Structures are given as structure tokens and as C-alpha cells.
Amino acid sequence: MRQVKIFKSIESELWNMEKEINAWAQETGAKIVQVTGNIAPQTGSSTSHGFSSSDILVIVLYETA
């Protein structure tokens, strides 16, 4: 049966999100079918670089045993 898992993070913490996704996949033994993502630019407050971190959304379509 195919199911969906959604991960959300911010642009400045992509490395942490990658670790979370990889750990989840390994722990569950999920057979990943497809991975899609989206970045949503933020407006408003700024950092020293001129922009705040953007939201990142990753959707994993996977199959269970």
C-alpha cells in the first residue's frame, strides 16, 4: 500500500532535514517510490544576509510491506 510522509524544515537547516529523512527511511524500511519538494520564500523580517530562511517541504511517497 502506498502512503505519504511529509517533512517540513527551513532552508538554513537542510542538513538536519536530510538526516531526519534518511533516519526515518532506515528505521521504517520504507520502499521510497518518489520524493518531491517545495521551497516557499519568506517575506518580512530579514537576517544579516538580507533574507529570512525559507520554508522547505519534502513529500515522500512510499510503500509499506
C-alpha positions as CSV (number, residue, x, y, z in Angstrom):
1,M,0.0,0.0,0.0
2,R,1.3,3.4,-0.9
3,Q,1.4,6.1,1.7
4,V,2.7,9.7,2.1
5,K,5.2,11.1,4.7
6,I,5.7,14.9,4.9
7,F,8.8,16.6,6.3
8,K,9.0,20.4,6.9
9,S,12.0,22.4,7.8
10,I,13.7,25.7,7.0
11,E,16.4,26.4,4.4
12,S,19.1,27.0,6.9
13,E,18.6,23.5,8.4
14,L,18.6,21.4,5.3
15,W,21.4,19.1,6.6
16,N,19.2,18.3,9.6
17,M,16.2,17.6,7.5
18,E,18.3,15.3,5.3
19,K,19.4,13.3,8.4
20,E,15.8,13.1,9.6
21,I,14.5,11.7,6.3
22,N,17.4,9.2,6.0
23,A,16.9,8.0,9.6
24,W,13.1,7.6,9.1
25,A,13.7,5.6,5.9
26,Q,16.2,3.4,7.5
27,E,14.2,2.8,10.7
28,T,10.9,2.0,8.9
29,G,12.4,0.1,6.0
30,A,10.1,2.1,3.7
31,K,10.4,1.5,0.0
32,I,10.6,5.0,-1.4
33,V,8.7,5.5,-4.6
34,Q,9.0,9.2,-5.2
35,V,10.3,12.3,-3.5
36,T,9.1,15.9,-4.3
37,G,9.8,19.2,-2.6
38,N,9.0,22.8,-2.5
39,I,10.6,25.9,-1.2
40,A,8.4,28.8,-0.1
41,P,10.3,32.1,0.1
42,Q,9.7,34.2,3.2
43,T,9.0,37.9,3.2
44,G,9.2,40.4,6.1
45,S,12.0,40.3,8.6
46,S,15.5,39.9,7.4
47,T,18.7,38.4,8.6
48,S,22.2,39.8,8.2
49,H,22.2,38.3,4.6
50,G,19.1,40.3,3.7
51,F,16.5,37.5,3.7
52,S,15.0,35.2,6.2
53,S,15.2,31.4,5.8
54,S,12.6,29.9,3.5
55,D,10.3,27.0,4.4
56,I,11.1,23.7,2.8
57,L,8.5,20.9,2.4
58,V,9.5,17.4,1.2
59,I,6.9,14.8,0.4
60,V,7.9,11.2,0.3
61,L,5.7,8.7,-1.4
62,Y,6.5,5.2,-0.1
63,E,5.2,1.6,0.0
64,T,4.7,-0.5,3.1
65,A,5.2,-4.2,3.3
